[in-house]
Amino acid sequence: MCMKKIYLFLFCLIAFKIASAQWATTASMSTTRAGHVAANLTNGNVLVAGGWDYSSNLSAAEIYDALTNTWSNATSMSEARYLATATTLDNGNVLIVGGYNGNSNLASCEIYDPGNNTWTSTGSLTVGRSSHTATKLQNGKVLVVGGYTGTLNTPVCELFDPTTNNWSSAGNLTFGRSYHTATLLNNGNVAIIGGYDPNSTFQLNSVEIYDVNANSWSAGAAMSQARDYHAASKLNDGKVLVSGGRVFTGATPNYNGLASAEIYDPVTDTWLAASDFTDTPICYGQQVTLTNGNVLSIAGVATFNTNDGASTPSVTYIYYASLDAWDTTTMALDSRFEFASILMNDGRVMVSGGADSSVELYGVANQTSITNMQSSNALFDIYPNPAINQFNIKLNQPSEQVQISILDLTGQTCEAKIINKTDKHIQFDTSKLSNGIYYVILHADYVVETKKISILH
């Protein structure tokens, strides 16, 4: 009996370590890429195209096979493109817009047909640009906003109709901007948040809303913090989480990353403070809303000096939306700059390039959701969650002997108790624990159950 329990405990610790290691490397791309694009194909594969390899801009494209975890070459684009955009259209084709070819910012666009492995030039923008955004609207059209023209950040916005392959005007922003974010809202409108405008205040805190029905722009409530190179993604409740970014310091390094985050409510047009990153700030990062509603914020750099290109590596976080809490996770590489990230059709997140040709996958299928929901089939329930100075455990099934352990995210045991079968409610004092996410592991006879709890003093 005792040996079996020891084996079970060791197995649980090993399983805990495996469950925590969400990142895994996979086959590398054929070449180093930064500032490239990635797009989902309808068969579950991923198209990667363009970028630069730190010596020249690229037109080459390749496809990642999600079943075999291998890469194969695709037909190259007609032009090299760096800092372009890629949008998967409703018919499964991929629209590539603009970018920089090494000499100029492009107005040209082309469409990839995955069925025939061919590229076709389509209508051109009126203003060539890079570092813009492209958002597929609910009606299937694609809204292109802002970007850098080579001399300034353009306020000109344009709309692509895939049924005619033609572009039309989508009005002008109040502020020309690049390195902003664009988020499709539940009502079909688009929120343009922050960005860079050297003609005004460098980093912007302003928000502009595109009304898809009126084809017009209006001002939204401003963020509390001006930022560019930040990340934004829509939460399951329709609000928009904005995190990180950079702010000009005027010193060395002349750009510092931000650890702050805030949430935009498009219904009330107001901003709410969100929890800050728990550790290092992130600028030049990206974030993806996972299938479980949590958000993966992917490491860029913590500081950046434009004088010599020196940067400080950052970390990667998970945001638990129901708890407004961040948790750190580790990537195989320290940092990436101008990488591409995408939520694949199978629920994994792919992060490619930005430092070399390497690729990493985040396996969200194995991720544990944090929830306050009670389950009659669970061995135990935790309440309250999140906890402040204490939490309680309610045992739902009788057992001869129960061991309850609290582990931090490194696997270190913070506290453990042996409970006899007459105890149904157990209280844990958390006043000496630091804020963060912890694992609560229950060993009952030959059964093990693990849950997470957030401590927020």
N, C-alpha and C positions, 0 to 999 in steps of 0.2 A: 504493500500500500504506500509506504513512504517513498520507496524508490520510484514508483510510478508518478507520484506527485512531483518529485524532483525533476524527472524527465519532462513532465508536462510543463513545469515552470521554465525549464531551459528552452523547451520548444517555443513557449510563448515569447520569451525574450528574443529568440532568433527570428520568429515571425514578426515581432515588433520592429526589429531592425530592417527586415526586408520591406515591410509595409511603409517604413519611413523613407526608403530609397526610391522616390517616385521617378527620378530622372534616369534615363539610360541612353547611352550612345548607340547610334546605328550607322549604317554605311555612309561614308562621306560622299559629297558631290564630286564631280569630275574636276572641278577647279575651285580655287578660292573666290569667294564672292562677298561683297559688301554693297549696301544700297541696292539690292536686287528685289524682285517681287516674287510672291508665292500665291498660288490660287488653287482652290479645290476643283477637281474634275468630278463629273457625275459618277464615275466608276469607283470613287474612293481614293484615287491616286492624287498626287500633288504636282503641279507644274511650277517650276522655278525658272526664272528668266532674267537676263541682263545683270546689271550691277557693274562693279569693277573689281579687278584682281590686284589692286595696289600698283599696277603699272599701266593698265589701259582699260577703257570701258568695254563692256561685253555685249554682244548680241546673242550669244549662245544660250540655249535652253535645254533643260533636262527634266525628266519625269521620275518621281519617286513612286515605286510600287508598294502600296501599303500592305499587301499580303506577303510578298517575298522579302521586303525590306531591302530592296535593291534599286539602283538608279540606271536609267537608260537615256541616251541622247535623244532629244527632240530636234526637229528642224529649227534652225536659227531664225531669229527675227530679221527683218530687213534692215534694221538700224540698231546700233549699240545704244543702250538706254541705262542710265544711272539715276536713281531716285525718281523712277516712274511710278505708276500705279497699275494694279491688275484687279479686274473685277469679273467674277464669273456671272455670265448672263443667264437669263431664264432658260435659254435653249441649250445651255451647257458649254457654249463657246466662251472664250476669255478675251476681254477687252483690255489692251495695254494702251495707256495714255501718256503722252509726253515723255519727259525725262531729259537728261543731259547726255549728249553723245561725245563729249570731249571738246567740242568747239562751240556749241550753241544749245540753248534750251529748246526742245522740239515742240512743234505744234502737231506733228504727225501722230497718227494712231494706227494700230493694227489689231486684227482679231485672229486668235488661234482656234482652229477647228481640231479638236482632239481625235475625232473620228477619222480624219484624213491626214493628220499630222502636218497641217499646212497653215501658213500665215497669209492673211489678206489685208492689204491696206484699206483703211476706211476713211471717212471724212476727217478733215483736220480741224483743230481748234483755231479760233481767231487769234489767240495769244499763246505762244509757246511757253512752256513752264516746266519746272521740276519742283520737288518738295511740296506738292499740292496734295489734296485729298480727292478721292473718288468714292461715291456712295451710291449703291444700288437702291433705288426707291421702291416702294411697294408696287408701283405700276410698271416696274421693270426697266424704267429709264435710269440713266446714270448721271448724277450730279457731280461736276468737277468744280472745286472751289480753291481760289487763291493759288499760291505757289510763287516761285522765284523765276523771273524772266531773264536774268543775267545782269540787269541794272537796278531792278526794284522788285518789291513784292506786289503782285497784281491784285486788285480788288475784283477783277472780272471773273464771273462764274458762267459756266456753260453746261448745257444739258444734252446728253446723247440719247437718241431714240433708236434702239436696236431693230425696230421694225422697218426703219427707212435708212439706217446707217448715216443719219444726218445730225448735225449739231445745231442748237439754237441758243439764244441768250437766256441766262437765268438771273439776270440782273447783276448788280455790283454790291460788294460789301462796303460798309462804311470805312473799314480799315483794310488795306491790302495786307495780307499776312501769309507766312509760311510756317512750317513746323507746328501747325495747329492740329486739332483733332476734329473729326466729324462723326457724329453719332445719330443714327436713325432712331427717332422717337416712336413710341407706340402709336401716336396719332398720324404717323406718316411724314411729319416734318423732320427737319435735320437741324441739330444744334452744332454750331461751329464755336469752338471754345479755345481761348487763348491764342498763343502763337507769337511770332516774331515780326515786328514792324520797326525798322530803324528810323523811320520818318516820324514816329511818335515817341513811344517810351521803351523801345527795345522789346522787352517781354510785355505781352498784353494780358490784362485780366478781363477783357470785354468778351461778351457772348453775342452771337448773332444767330437768329432763327430763320430758317428758310421755310416759307409757307408753300407747300407743294401745290395747293389748289390755286392760290393767287399768283404763284411764280414771283414772289416778292420777299424782301428781307425786312426784319424788324429787330430791334435791340432786345436782348434778354438781360436778366440780372447779372451783374458782374461778379466774378469770383473774388474771394477775399485776398487771394495771392496771385499776382501776375506770374505767368509761367509760359515757357515754350519747351519743346522736346519732352513734353509730359505724355501721359497716357490716359485714355478715357475708354470706358466700356459701359454698356447698358446692363443694369441689374435686372433680375427677374420681376421686380416690382415696377419697372419702367423708369426708375431714377437712373442717373448717370454718375458713376464713380470716376473722379479725376484724381490722379496721384502723381507725385514726383514732379519732374521737370527741372529746369535750371533757372538761375537768377544771376544777373550780371553783378560782379563784386567790385570791379575796378582795380583789383589787386591781382596777386598770383597765387593760386590759379584764378583766372579772371571769370570763371563760371563755376558756381557751386551747385551741386544737386540739392533738391528739396526733399525733405522727409514728410512733408505735410500732404494731406488728402482732404478732399471735400466732395459733397454729394449735391448734385443739381436735381431739383424736383421740377419737372417741366409743367406739371399741373398747376402749381402755385407760383412758378417762376421765382423760386427762392433757393438759396444755398444753405446746406447744413454742414457743420463741421464733422469730419470723420476722424477716426483714430489715425495717428501718425504711424509711419513705419517704425518698427520696434528697434531697428538697428541703423544700418547705413542708409543714406538717401539714395535715390535713383534719378539720374537724368539720362537721356538717350535710351530710355527703357520702353517697353511695350507691355500691354496687358490684354488678357483674353478672359472672357467670361466662360467658365466651364459648364458642362452639361448639368452639374449639380447645383448651379447657381452661385458658387464661389468664384473668386477672381484670381487668376494667376498673374502676378506682376513680375515681369521678366527682367533680369539684371541688364542694365546698360553700364554706366559709369557713375561714380559719386562726385567727381570733379573733373573739369576739363580746362586745359589752357590752350587757347587758340594760337599762342605765340610759338609753341614747340610741339603741340599735339599730345603733351603728356596727360595721362588720365589716371584716375584711381579706381580700381575695380569696385563694383557694388555687389549686392546680394539679390536673391530672388525671394519673393514673398507669396503667400496665399492669404487672400482676404476672405474671412468668413462673414458673409453679408448679414446673416441673422444675428451675429454677435458684435458687429462692428469691431472686429479684432483681426490683427495681422499675425501671421506665423511664418517664420523663415523656412526656406527649403534650399537645398544645395544643388547647383549645377556642376557638371563635370569640369567645365572651364570657368575661370574666374570672372571673366566679363566678355561682352561682345559689343561691337560698335557698328551701327547701321546693319543689324541683322534682320532677318525676316521671321515672323512668327505667324502661325495660323492654327486655328482649331480645325482639325481634320474631320472628315465625315464620320470616322469611327470613334470620335470622342477624345482622341489623343491630341496633344499639342506638339507641333513640330517647330523647332527653332533651328535655323540654318545660317551658316556663315557669320559674317560680321567680325571675324578674326582670322579665319582660314576656310577650309572646305568642310569642316566637321558639322555634324548634325546631331541634335539631341531630341529625344521624345519624352514627353511627360505623360505617363500612363494614368489618365484620370479614371479609368475603369476600376483601379484599385484604391482610389481615394476614399477615405472615411468621411462621411458627412457628419457635421455637428448639428444636432437638433435637440429641441426641448420636448419633442413628442414622447409621450408615455407609450409603452408597449406591454401588453399583457403577456406576450411570449418571452419578453426579456427576463434574464435572471435578476436584474436589478435596475432601478431607476435612480437618476441623480437629480436633485433639486436643491436650491435654485441653480440654474445654469444660464448665464455666467454667475459665479459666486463672488462675494466680496470678502468676508472674513471667515466664512464657514460654509460647508455644504453638507447635505444629508444624503444617505443612501438607503433606499427601501428595497429589501430583499423580497422577491416575488415567488421564489420556490424554496422549499425546505431542503437543507443539506446537513450532513453530519458535521462538516467543518468547512469554513470559508476563510480564505485569505484574500484581503483586499490590499492592493499596492497602488501607490501614486508615483508615476514616473514622469520626469521631464522629457523634453523632446530629444535629448541626447541618450536616453535610456537609463539615466541614473535614478535610483529609487529615492524618493523624497520622504516617504513614510509608508509603513506597512502595518496591518493589524490582522490578528487571528480572531475570528468571530465564531462563537458557538451557535448551535442550531436554535437556541431559544431567542437569539437577538434578531429582530426584524428591521429595526431602524438603527443606523450607525451615523454618528456625526464626526466630521473631520474639521479640524481647525486649520484654516488657510492663511491666517494673519501673517505668518512668517514666510509665506511663499511669495515670490516675485510675480508681478503681472505676466500673464502669458497663457499658453495652451499646455495642458497636462493630459497624460493618459491615466485612466483609472482601470486597473485590471483586476478582475474577480476570478479566483480559482475556487470552484465548488465541486468537490469530489473529482470527477474526471472531465469536467467541462470548464472552458475558459471563455470569458466574455470581456471585451475591451470597449471602453467608451472614452470620449474626450470631454474635458471640462475647461472652461475659460475662467481664469482668475483675474478680476478687474477691481482693484481696491479703489 
